[in-house]
Amino acid sequence: MVRTLIVDDNLLSYLSTVADENVYAVGLILGQSCLDKDYVIHFAKTPPFQTDEDKKAGKAAPTPQSLEDFNPSWVADHAKQATRMLPGGLYVLGIFITAPDDILNPFNSKIKSLLQTVHNYLNINKYLYGNHSSEKIVLHFSSKTKKYYSRSYDVNSHNVQPVDVKSLVKRWTNVQCDIKLNKLRFLLKEENDWPLEKHIKIIMDEICDNLSTAVFLFDGEFKDKDEPLEGSGKKKSKNTRSNKAQESGDATKPVLVSILQTQCLQNDTEENIIESCGSLKLLGKVASQLWVQPKLTVSQVMEAVRQDILRSLASRLELHWDSLIEEENSEDINSVHEPPRRVLISLPDSDIALSDYLFPGEGPQDVKVSLEELLDITVDDEVEIMDVEGQADLLELDKYYKGALDSDPTEDLPIIATDPTKMVYIVGAISLIVLIIAILFNLF
């Protein structure tokens, strides 16, 4: 069956504008796949490639003059950064290219290289969930004929298939979810010098395992996993007018998802004593918000919620590691880590909002830079952001930690009261010193 690319007229006109300004341009197709259709939410032109030396010298980025001027690694890195901004269930579906010549008949080898590199980059961090399948879309807008042409390319089988392009306006369903986390892990002596990133990745694996076995409720009810979200649990009524009114209301009402996590019980009652040099505890609440096509099945929406929680965690932690000047080890260090908080920005002429991540001291102006560089959205006025998490109160946190550090190192660490919307990562060493490393999250 031929795939169909569903695109709004406003987005198609964007490609025409890009083609008028650039002879050759490449960018990302952001959207969601449902059955044999791909729904596009945004096109984002990739900035022209520029070397670090040229940037330091203040030279302007060269304008591509052919397909060969596109740098696959540069486009792939753009795809990775854009994926961090996407809610669960949304992906980089492929790439668009504006060019005067026919580049799809035959299928240009440069396009294969671009799509393969993007796919490989998005597979590096599994919790970014960058690839929903091995099939990628390429959309070509010809600046000569002013027409659209599209193909799909499977990076594994190398098969090329035709794709229809249709202009339609589709409604989206908003899904919201809260989940509480409380993870405790004792650190073995041989793990004492592990980098912080390695410890967190183990906890991420545990969270992923718990979510994979959790029970999901939709608006407080169990749903058949194979039913589409829009029809699950609804009973038919003879009153047609009443049905239409209800459907209209349901289109704007968010679907509330509850996650019930199961506890793993050990059948073995034997006590095991291990030598621990410390413990790592992760606790707090994560709130998730995403947009899905109503025809997605309940099972697919469940997976989208899982992805949103893990992608948000992985994105901000990845940004945090990149921001560290030097890796901290576990000896005589008392520090507080504050990864960036998540804010939401609505796409132009759309109900869908994407994420950005702000470090302490950053604000709307930094979001504006992200919009222009990563999404090719120009904002004349100040950017309106939904600061759904708020700044972390480190002064309040410091009062608790100072008491712990000034206490007898042989005593137990005090219980720290935390706001349920915040997440604290604590390592307390059980040795001659008290070691506390805290990571504070405000998650949405």
C-alpha positions in Angstrom: 0.0 0.0 0.0 1.3 3.5 -0.9 2.1 5.7 2.1 0.5 9.1 2.3 2.1 12.2 3.7 -0.5 14.5 5.2 0.6 18.2 5.2 -1.2 21.4 6.0 -1.3 24.1 3.3 0.7 26.5 5.6 3.5 24.0 5.8 3.6 23.4 2.1 3.9 27.2 1.5 6.9 27.2 3.8 8.8 24.9 1.4 8.0 27.4 -1.4 9.5 30.2 0.6 12.6 28.2 1.4 13.0 27.4 -2.3 12.7 31.1 -3.2 15.5 32.0 -0.7 17.8 29.0 -1.4 18.7 27.2 -4.6 19.4 24.1 -2.6 18.2 23.5 1.0 17.7 20.5 3.3 15.6 20.2 6.4 13.7 17.9 8.7 10.1 16.6 8.5 8.6 16.4 12.0 5.5 14.4 12.6 3.7 11.2 13.6 3.0 7.9 11.8 -0.5 6.3 12.0 -1.3 3.2 9.9 -0.2 4.0 6.4 -0.2 7.8 6.9 2.4 10.2 8.1 1.1 13.5 9.7 3.5 16.4 9.4 3.5 19.0 12.2 6.4 21.1 11.1 9.2 21.5 8.6 12.6 22.8 10.0 15.3 23.9 7.6 18.8 22.8 8.6 21.2 25.7 9.0 24.0 25.8 6.5 27.1 23.9 7.6 29.9 26.0 9.0 33.2 24.9 10.5 34.3 26.0 14.0 37.2 28.0 12.4 34.8 30.0 10.2 32.5 30.7 13.2 35.4 32.1 15.2 36.5 34.1 12.3 33.0 35.5 11.9 32.6 34.3 8.4 29.2 33.7 6.9 28.1 30.1 6.3 28.4 29.2 2.7 25.2 28.6 0.7 24.8 25.1 -0.7 25.1 25.0 -4.5 24.3 21.3 -5.0 23.3 18.2 -3.1 27.0 17.3 -2.6 27.3 20.4 -0.3 25.0 18.9 2.3 26.9 17.5 5.3 25.2 14.3 6.5 26.6 14.5 10.0 25.5 18.2 10.3 21.9 17.2 9.2 21.9 14.2 11.6 23.0 16.4 14.5 20.2 18.7 13.7 17.8 15.7 13.8 19.1 14.7 17.2 18.6 18.2 18.7 15.1 18.5 17.2 14.2 15.1 18.6 14.9 16.3 22.1 12.2 19.0 21.6 9.5 16.5 20.4 6.9 15.0 22.8 6.6 11.3 22.8 5.0 9.8 19.7 6.5 12.4 17.4 9.6 11.8 15.3 11.9 13.1 12.7 10.0 11.3 9.8 12.7 12.1 7.2 14.0 15.1 5.3 12.8 17.6 2.8 15.0 19.0 0.0 14.4 22.0 -2.3 16.3 21.7 -5.6 15.6 22.7 -9.2 16.5 19.3 -10.6 14.8 15.9 -10.4 16.6 14.1 -7.5 14.2 11.2 -7.0 14.4 9.6 -10.4 16.8 7.9 -10.1 17.0 8.1 -6.3 20.1 10.2 -5.6 22.9 8.4 -3.6 23.5 11.5 -1.6 19.9 11.3 -0.2 20.6 7.7 0.9 23.7 8.9 2.7 21.8 11.6 4.4 18.9 9.4 5.6 21.3 6.6 6.7 23.4 9.0 8.8 20.3 10.5 10.4 19.0 7.0 11.3 22.4 6.0 12.8 22.7 9.2 14.9 19.2 8.8 16.3 20.0 5.3 17.4 23.0 6.3 19.7 20.8 7.1 22.7 18.1 4.5 22.9 16.0 6.6 25.4 15.6 9.5 22.8 13.5 7.1 20.8 14.7 8.8 17.6 13.6 6.1 15.1 10.1 4.7 14.9 11.0 2.5 12.0 13.8 2.0 9.4 11.7 3.7 6.7 12.4 7.4 6.2 10.5 9.9 4.1 12.1 12.3 1.6 10.0 15.2 0.2 11.3 17.1 -2.8 10.0 20.5 -3.7 11.1 21.5 -7.2 11.9 25.2 -7.5 11.6 24.8 -11.3 8.2 23.1 -11.6 6.8 24.3 -8.3 5.6 20.7 -7.5 6.1 18.2 -4.7 7.5 14.8 -5.1 8.0 12.2 -2.3 9.5 8.8 -1.8 10.2 6.5 1.2 13.6 4.9 1.7 14.2 1.9 4.0 17.7 2.3 5.4 17.9 -1.5 6.1 16.5 -3.0 2.9 17.3 0.0 0.7 13.9 -0.2 -0.9 12.5 2.9 -2.4 8.7 3.3 -2.5 6.4 6.1 -3.9 4.6 8.4 -1.4 1.5 10.5 -2.0 1.3 14.0 -0.7 -2.0 15.4 0.4 -3.0 18.7 2.0 -5.4 18.2 5.0 -6.0 19.8 8.3 -6.2 17.2 11.1 -7.2 17.5 14.7 -5.0 16.2 17.5 -5.8 14.7 20.9 -3.9 16.0 23.9 -2.8 13.3 26.4 -1.6 14.2 29.9 -0.1 12.0 32.6 1.7 12.2 36.0 4.0 9.6 37.4 5.8 9.4 40.7 9.3 8.0 40.9 11.1 6.7 43.9 14.3 4.8 43.0 16.9 3.6 45.5 20.1 1.9 44.5 23.0 0.9 46.7 26.4 1.5 45.2 29.0 -1.3 45.4 32.6 -0.6 46.3 33.8 -1.2 42.8 31.3 1.3 41.5 32.7 4.1 43.7 34.7 5.7 40.9 32.1 5.4 38.2 31.1 8.6 36.5 27.8 10.1 37.4 26.4 9.5 34.0 26.9 5.7 34.3 24.9 5.6 37.6 22.0 7.5 36.1 21.9 5.3 33.0 21.3 2.3 35.3 18.4 4.1 37.0 17.0 5.0 33.6 17.1 1.2 32.7 15.1 0.5 35.9 12.5 3.2 35.1 12.1 1.8 31.6 11.6 -1.7 32.9 9.0 -0.5 35.4 7.1 1.4 32.7 7.1 -1.6 30.4 5.2 -3.7 33.0 3.0 -0.9 34.3 -0.8 -0.8 34.0 -2.3 2.2 32.1 -5.7 3.7 32.8 -7.4 6.2 30.4 -9.7 8.6 32.2 -9.7 6.2 35.1 -10.7 3.2 33.0 -9.0 0.1 31.4 -9.1 0.2 27.6 -8.7 -2.5 25.0 -5.1 -2.1 23.7 -6.1 -2.8 20.1 -8.9 -0.2 19.9 -8.3 3.3 18.5 -8.0 6.0 21.1 -11.0 8.0 19.8 -13.4 5.1 20.0 -12.2 3.2 23.1 -14.8 2.8 25.7 -17.5 4.7 23.8 -21.0 3.3 23.5 -23.2 4.0 20.4 -26.2 6.2 20.9 -29.3 6.7 18.8 -29.2 10.4 19.3 -27.0 11.6 16.4 -27.1 15.3 17.4 -26.0 14.4 20.9 -23.1 12.2 19.5 -21.8 15.1 17.4 -21.9 17.5 20.3 -20.0 15.0 22.5 -17.4 14.4 19.8 -16.9 18.1 19.4 -16.3 18.4 23.2 -14.0 15.3 23.2 -11.8 16.9 20.5 -10.6 19.6 22.9 -10.7 17.7 26.2 -7.4 16.1 27.2 -7.2 12.4 27.8 -5.9 11.8 31.4 -3.6 8.8 31.8 -2.8 7.1 35.1 0.2 4.7 35.4 0.0 2.0 38.0 3.5 0.5 38.6 3.9 -3.1 39.7 6.4 -4.1 42.3 8.8 -6.9 41.6 8.6 -9.4 44.4 11.5 -11.8 45.1 10.5 -15.4 45.9 13.9 -15.9 47.5 13.6 -15.1 51.2 17.3 -15.5 51.8 19.0 -12.3 53.0 22.0 -11.1 50.9 24.5 -8.8 52.6 26.5 -6.6 50.2 29.3 -4.1 51.0 28.0 -0.7 49.9 30.0 2.5 49.6 26.9 4.6 49.3 23.4 4.9 47.9 21.7 6.7 45.2 18.0 7.8 45.4 15.9 9.3 42.8 12.4 10.5 43.8 9.8 12.9 42.6 7.0 13.4 40.1 7.2 13.5 36.3 4.4 15.1 34.3 4.0 14.2 30.7 2.0 16.0 27.9 1.8 14.9 24.3 -0.3 15.1 21.2 -1.5 12.1 19.2 -3.7 11.3 16.2 -7.1 9.9 17.5 -6.8 6.8 15.3 -3.7 5.6 17.1 -4.5 2.5 19.2 -4.5 2.6 22.9 -1.3 0.4 22.9 0.4 3.0 20.7 -0.6 5.8 22.9 0.7 3.9 25.9 4.1 3.6 24.2 4.0 7.3 23.3 3.6 8.2 27.0 6.5 5.9 28.0 8.6 7.5 25.3 7.7 11.0 26.4 8.8 10.4 30.0 12.1 8.7 29.1 12.9 11.1 26.2 12.4 14.1 28.5 14.6 12.6 31.2 17.3 11.5 28.7 17.3 14.9 26.9 17.9 17.0 29.9 20.5 14.6 31.4 22.3 14.5 28.1 22.3 18.3 28.0 23.5 18.4 31.6 26.5 16.0 30.9 27.5 18.2 27.9 27.5 21.3 30.1 29.8 19.9 32.8 33.3 21.3 32.5 34.9 18.2 34.0 33.5 14.9 35.3 33.1 14.7 39.0 34.3 11.6 40.8 33.0 10.3 44.1 35.8 11.6 46.4 35.3 14.6 48.8 32.8 16.3 46.5 29.7 18.0 47.8 27.7 19.5 45.0 24.3 20.2 43.6 23.5 19.4 40.0 20.6 21.2 38.4 19.8 19.9 34.9 17.8 22.2 32.6 14.0 22.5 33.2 11.5 21.8 30.5 9.3 24.6 29.0 6.7 24.3 26.3 6.4 26.5 23.2 3.4 26.3 20.9 4.0 25.9 17.2 2.7 28.7 14.9 -0.9 28.1 13.9 -1.0 24.8 15.8 -2.4 23.4 19.1 0.8 21.3 19.4 3.6 22.5 21.7 7.2 21.4 21.6 9.8 21.4 24.4 12.9 23.4 25.1 15.2 23.0 28.0 16.5 26.0 30.0 19.5 26.1 32.4 19.4 28.4 35.5 19.5 32.0 34.4 18.2 31.3 30.9 14.9 32.7 29.7 12.6 33.5 26.7 15.5 35.0 24.8 17.3 31.6 24.8 14.2 29.9 23.6 14.0 32.4 20.8 17.5 31.3 19.7 16.5 27.6 19.7 13.4 28.4 17.7 15.4 30.2 15.0 18.3 27.8 14.8 16.6 24.4 15.3 13.0 25.0 14.0 13.6 27.9 11.6 10.8 29.9 13.3 11.3 33.7 13.4 9.7 35.5 16.3 9.7 39.3 16.2 8.4 39.8 19.7 9.3 38.1 22.9 8.7 34.4 22.9 5.7 33.2 25.0 6.7 30.1 26.9 4.8 27.9 29.2 7.1 27.6 32.2 5.4 24.5 33.5 8.1 23.5 35.9 9.4 26.7 37.5 12.9 27.4 38.8 14.4 25.1 41.4 14.7 26.6 44.9 18.3 25.8 45.6 18.5 28.0 48.7 15.8 25.9 50.3 17.6 22.7 49.3 20.9 24.0 50.7 19.5 24.3 54.2 18.9 20.5 54.4 22.3 19.6 52.8 24.2 22.0 55.1 22.8 20.2 58.1 23.8 16.8 56.7 27.4 18.0 55.9 28.0 19.5 59.3 26.7 16.5 61.2 28.7 13.5 62.5 29.7 11.4 59.4 28.8 8.2 61.3 25.2 9.3 61.8 22.4 8.5 59.4 21.5 11.2 56.9 18.4 13.2 57.8 15.2 12.7 55.9 14.8 15.5 53.3 11.3 16.8 52.7 10.8 17.5 49.0 8.2 19.2 46.9 6.3 16.5 45.0 7.0 18.4 41.7 10.7 18.1 42.3 13.1 15.3 41.9 16.3 15.0 44.0 19.2 12.7 43.3 21.2 12.0 46.5 24.3 9.9 47.1 25.3 9.5 50.7 28.6 7.7 51.3 28.8 5.4 54.3 32.4 5.9 55.2 34.7 8.3 57.0 33.2 11.2 55.1 29.6 12.1 54.1 29.3 12.5 50.4 26.3 14.2 49.0 25.7 14.8 45.3 22.2 16.2 44.5 20.6 16.6 41.1 17.4 18.6 41.2 14.7 18.1 38.6 11.5 19.9 37.9 9.9 17.7 35.4 6.9 18.1 33.1 
